[in-house]
Amino acid sequence: MSRPPLPPAAAAVLRDLRAAASREKREVLARFFRTGPGEYGEGDRFLGVMVPRIRAIAKARAGAPPEAVDALLASPWHEARECALFLMVGRYAYAGAPERDALHARYLAAAAAGRVDNWDLVDATAPTLVGLHLLDRPRGLLDDLARRPSLWENRIAIVSTLAFIRRGDLDDAFRLSDALLGHPHDLIHKAVGWMLRECGKRDPDRLRAFLAARRDAMPRTTLRYAIERFDAPERARWLARH
């Protein structure tokens, strides 16, 4: 079955991306994002466009309507989905409350449909389209995302807390880190360690207490990320105890 034609604004974005594409970069990106059989990005397809260029295209096409964004989110090309997400993040900064609600809902729907399907897509968008959106709202959604079977929705849950951490609100980051300590995937171990490290910038003693209480249950990758800002002797002590 042939695909329906893209909305004009989506077709224009795709033309821009193709014009910026490189076969050499396509091969590099496919390896970097682990698209081989059994790898976390299995089956993803790349045009070969680097992030600064994708951001520039999103900025130039900032007026793309919602139907164009939805069409790009449904694209098999990684860079098209990434550009759609950058369009959403850019729009969120200037939108009123009803449109922000719509952008947040569109993002969650795209994640549930498997469109936000690699760590770069999550990390560039979740702090805004989920984290900022929940700043003054109940945050039970994050616990729900953390429990889902999707690796990417799990990562959205923990990375979204970066928006709270930046405002000195660390409780959700510590709580979700605790809930995800037993996760089987290395990409969650890294994300949890990253958020713990960010918490440690604001409250190093609270981070130390968290690590001490969970040292035996914590993946070594998580610990390494969490202690990156400690001085070398302290890092060595933590790793020796693990």
Secondary structure, DSSP 8 states (H G I E B T S, - for coil): -------HHHHHHHHHHHHH--HHHHHHHHHHTT-STTSTTTT-B-----HHHHHHHHHHTTT--HHHHHHHHT-SBHHHHHHHHHHHHHHHTT--HHHHHHHHHHHHHHHHTT-S-SHHHHHTTHIIIIIGGGTTS--HHHHHHHHSS-HHHHHHHHHTTHHHHTTT--HHHHHHHHHHTT-S-HHHHHHHHHHHHHHHHH-HHHHHHHHHHHGGGS-HHHHHHHTTTS-HHHHHHHHHH-
